Amino acid sequence: MSGVFLNDQPYRDGEEDPHESLRTALAFSVDDWGATRAMAWVWGIVEGWDDEAMAELAAEFRWDAATTARLNRLHERFAALPPQTPEVGR
């Protein structure tokens, strides 16, 4: 299965980083992550939206400036979290 990412299968020598698993699941998904308010929110936290996409989503889902700022802060905090491995947090 080299080069193929199946989200329920171990990869990279058994490394278990939940952040990387989420990013991989989203990135290799065929879903349109901007299709619904909830999916756009999840993508915004994990991957973040560029300014143009954020403006489009804000208009579609009626997110005000405070809401988009909050989503950006959540993404920044998520991105700043250290990698999680089996040794961390056990």
N, C-alpha and C positions, 0 to 999 in steps of 0.2 A: 504493500500500500504506500510505497514511497511517493511523496509529493501530494498525496490525497489526504485531505483533512476531514475526518469523520468526528464530529464533536463528542461522540460518546466513546471514542477509542483513545487510548493513551498515545501520546506523541512526544517527541524529543526526549528519548531515553526515559520515559515515565515521569517527566516533570509534571507537577500538578499545581499550576498557578491559575486560580479561578479567574483572575483578571484577563490573562491570556486566552483562557478557554472562552470567556464571554466575547472578547474581541474577535476571535477566530469564528465563533458561531455566527456573529453578526456579519462579518466581512464575507464569509463564504455562503451566506444564506441567499436564496433567490427572492426572499421577501422584499417588498418595497417598504423600507423603514420610515418613509415619510407618509405612508398611506393613512395611518390613524394617529390620533393624538397620543395614545399610549405608546405605540411603537416609535413615534418620533421622539418622545420623551426618553425612552430607553436608549435609543441611538445617540441622542444628545448627551446623555451622561457618559456612556461608554466611549463613543468615538468623537463626539462633538460635531457641530454643523458649522460650515463656513458662513460668512455674513449674509451672502445672497440667499442661501438656502434657509437660514434662520429667519430672514425677513419674509420669505414666502410662507414658511410654516406659521410664523406669528400671525400673518394675515389670515391664513386658512383656519387656524384653530383659535383665533382671537386671543392670542397671548399678548399681554401688554409688556411694556419695557421692563417692569419689575419681574415678570415671569421669565422673560428671555435672559435677563441678567442672572436670575437664580439658576436657570438651566446651565448657563455658562460657568457659574461658580461650582455647581455640582460636578460638571465635567472636569474642571481644573482640580478639584479635590480628588476625584476618582483617578485622574491621570497621575497625581502626585503620590498616591498610595504606593508603598514599596511592594515589590513582587512577593507573592505568597507561595511558600513551598511547604512541604510536609513538616519541615523543622521549625517553621515560624508559626507561632500561635498554638502550639500543642502543649 
